[in-house]
Amino acid sequence: MKKIVFLLSMVMALFLVYPDNLLAQTTTVKRKTNTSHKGRNAAIGAGVGAATGAVVSKRKGRGAVIGGAVGAGAGYMYGRHRNKKHPKVVTKTKVVTQ
């Protein structure tokens, strides 16, 4: 009786440790996401540009506005470049049981 209980517990342990290999097949699906670098980089550029413009310029308000506009444009262009060069790809694993 002890041998049967031991064998059943070993089989159950194998099913718990390796369920993908014994019961199902896995397939990997890669797809592009809709997240964009453009908006985030434009916001960062606008903040950095506004801060730099306010510090450097004699007219603080005008320098901040011009620096923010230039920084937002530069951040947008950099984000667009990043989207083209390095698109984000999400890998999802789908388990198919037979």
N, C-alpha and C positions, 0 to 999 in steps of 0.2 A: 504494500500500500504506500509506503514511504517513497518507493521508486517511482510510482505512477504520479504522485503529487509533485515530486521533484521534476520529472520530465515535463509535466504540464506547465509548471511554473517557468521552466526554461523556454518552452515554446512561446508562452505569453510574453516573456521578456524580449524575445527576438521580435515579436510583432510590435511591441511598444518602442523598441529602439530603432528598427528599420521598417517603418510602415510603407514608405515610398517604394522601396525595393521589392517588397513581397506582394503588395496588394494593388499598386497603382503605377501608372506611368506619368512622368512629369513632362510638360512641354513649356518652353520658355518663349514668351512673346515680348518683342521689343517694339516700343512705339515712342514717337516724339510727343513731348508735352507742350502745352500751350503757354507755359511760363515764358516771360520775356525779360531780357536784360535791359531793354530800352528805358522803360519807366523808372526802374530802380536807379539806374545810372544817371538818368536825367535829374532825378531828385537829389542825389548825392552831389552831382556837379553843380546844381543850383545853390545848394547850401555852402559848398566850399567856395564857389565863385562869389557869392554874396559876402561871405566873411572876409575873403581876400580883398574884394573891392572896397569894403568898408574900412579895412585897416590901411590900405595903400593910398586911397584917395583923400584929398583935402575936404571934399564935400562928401560926408559919410553916407547920406541917403542916396545920392545920385550914384556914387561908386558901388554901393551895395546892389542897386537895381541893375546897373550895367554888368557888374560881375556875375550876378545871379543869372541874367539872360545868357551871357556868354558861356558860363559854366553848365547851364542846362542844355544848351546846344551841343557843347562838346561831350557831355555825358550821354546824350541821346545818340550821337554819332558813334561813340565808343560802344554803347550797348547794341546798336544795330550791327556793328562789325562783329561783336562777340556772338550774336545770334547766328550769323552766317558761318563763322568759322567753327564754332563749337556748339552745335545744337544739343539741347538736353535730351537724353534718351532714358526712358524709364524701363527697367526690366521687371516684368511680372512673371511669376511662375504659376502655372495652372496645373492642377492635379486632375488627371482623368482616370477614373476607375473603370475597370472592365467587368 
